[in-house]
Amino acid sequence: MNWDRIEGNWKQLKGRVRERWGKLTDQDLTAIEGKREQLVGKIQERYGIAKEEAEKQLTRFSDRIDTKTKS
């Protein structure tokens, strides 16, 4: 899914993000406001992974959302 669309629908998608990355708090998700780079940073911080891995996970996540919305 185009990240602009994710950012625009952030309030609706926060639940899905929380399901995928349960260590992120509601406060984290509110502060991120759909910004991709901020989300990557929080995923790195909470899960102790490299930026590249966080980016890969986020890309897979957005691709899955796109597939579900087209069905």
N, C-alpha and C positions, 0 to 999 in steps of 0.2 A: 504494500500500500504506500502510496506517495506520503512522505512524512508530513507535508503540509496538511493533508487530510487528517492524519493522526493528530496533529497539533490542534486542528480545528475542532475535532471531536474528542478532545482529551477527557472531558468530564465523563463521557460515555465509556471511554476505553480504559480509564484508570482501574476499574475492577479487573479487567483482563490482565493488565500489567501486574497488578497485585497478586493475581492467581499464579502468574509465571514466576515472579520474583517476590516471594513472600516475605523476604527480609526487609523490603522497602516499606517504610511506614506511610500512613496517610499524610503525615506532615511532609515527608519527602516528595510524595506524588503531587501534593498541592504546590509545593515550592518549584518543582520542575516545570509545571505548566505546559507539558508537552514538548519541551525543548530537547531535541535528540542528544546533543552533547552533554547536557546536564544529566539526562537519564543514563547515558553511558558511564559518566563519572560516578554516579551513585551506585550503579551495578558493580563497578570496579571496587568501590569502597566497601560495600556491604558483603561482597562475596570474595574479595581478595584475589581477583583475577586480573589478567592483563587487559589493556584497552582493546587490543585486537580481538580477544575472546569475547569481551562485552559487546563489541561491534557485531561480531558474527551472530551472537545470540539474538541481538536486537534485529538484525536483518532477517533471520529465520522467523522471528516472532511477527514482524511486519508482513512478511510474505504469507504467513499462515492467516493472518487477519484478512489480507487481500483475497485469498482463496475463499474464505468463509463468506465474505460479503458479496462475492460474485456468484455464489451458489444460489 
